[in-house]
Amino acid sequence: MKEAFTLFLERNDVQDESLELKATPQTVYEEAGEVNRLYYKKNIEKKRMLSFSDVGEWEELYRLARAYTFPGHEGLVLVNGDEKIELRVVSDDRADSQ
């Protein structure tokens, strides 16, 4: 991703504002078979609520908690009946070991 963004910034039409920016219409990608993924906040909020009975393995729970850990935002919510627990990742020791 970093490399793709760097290559984008190196393009002449991006650096020179007098040139017309070359952009590919979304329809070209859709006709090539790519799926248009549009996410609504309401759908994301529903996925943030995870039933306690749906928790499989630790790795899956950890991955989901990491996906919803952002400063200033609510974390993953684990629901068991009327009880709710908010989960956040506070450190990622695995990133240090790689």
C-alpha positions in Angstrom: 0.0 0.0 0.0 2.8 2.4 0.9 4.5 1.7 -2.4 1.3 2.2 -4.4 0.7 5.6 -2.7 4.4 6.6 -3.3 4.1 5.7 -7.0 0.8 7.7 -7.2 2.5 10.8 -5.7 5.4 10.5 -8.2 3.0 10.7 -11.2 3.4 13.9 -13.3 -0.3 14.6 -13.4 -0.4 14.6 -9.6 2.7 16.8 -9.2 1.9 19.4 -11.9 -1.5 21.1 -11.2 -1.6 22.4 -14.8 -2.0 18.8 -16.1 -5.4 17.1 -16.0 -5.5 14.4 -13.3 -5.9 11.0 -14.9 -8.6 9.0 -13.1 -10.2 5.7 -13.9 -14.0 5.7 -13.5 -15.4 3.2 -11.0 -17.5 1.5 -13.8 -14.3 0.2 -15.4 -13.4 -1.7 -12.3 -17.0 -3.0 -11.8 -17.1 -4.2 -15.5 -13.8 -6.0 -14.8 -15.6 -8.0 -12.0 -14.5 -6.0 -8.9 -17.2 -5.7 -6.2 -18.1 -2.2 -5.1 -17.9 -2.2 -1.3 -19.7 0.6 0.3 -19.9 0.5 4.1 -22.5 2.4 6.0 -22.0 3.4 9.6 -25.1 1.6 10.8 -23.7 -1.7 9.3 -20.3 -1.2 10.9 -21.9 -0.5 14.3 -23.8 -3.8 14.1 -20.6 -5.7 13.4 -19.0 -4.0 16.4 -21.4 -5.8 18.7 -20.2 -9.4 19.0 -22.2 -12.0 20.9 -20.2 -13.9 23.6 -21.4 -17.2 22.1 -19.9 -16.2 18.7 -16.4 -15.9 20.1 -14.4 -18.7 18.6 -10.6 -18.5 19.0 -8.5 -16.0 20.7 -6.8 -14.9 17.4 -10.2 -14.0 15.9 -11.3 -12.0 18.9 -7.9 -10.3 19.0 -8.1 -9.4 15.3 -11.6 -8.0 15.7 -10.6 -6.0 18.8 -7.6 -4.5 16.9 -9.9 -3.6 14.0 -12.1 -1.5 16.3 -9.3 0.1 18.5 -9.0 3.7 17.5 -8.4 6.7 19.8 -11.6 8.6 20.4 -13.9 5.8 19.2 -15.7 3.0 21.0 -14.0 -0.4 20.8 -15.4 -3.9 20.1 -18.4 -4.7 22.3 -18.8 -8.2 23.6 -22.4 -8.9 24.5 -23.7 -11.6 26.8 -27.5 -11.1 27.4 -28.0 -7.7 28.9 -24.3 -7.4 29.9 -21.8 -5.6 27.6 -18.0 -5.4 27.8 -16.0 -3.0 25.6 -12.7 -4.5 24.3 -9.7 -2.5 23.2 -6.1 -3.6 22.4 -3.7 -1.7 24.6 -0.5 -3.2 23.2 0.5 -5.4 20.4 3.5 -7.5 21.5 3.4 -9.5 18.3 4.3 -6.4 16.3 7.5 -5.9 18.4 8.6 -9.5 17.9 8.3 -9.4 14.1 
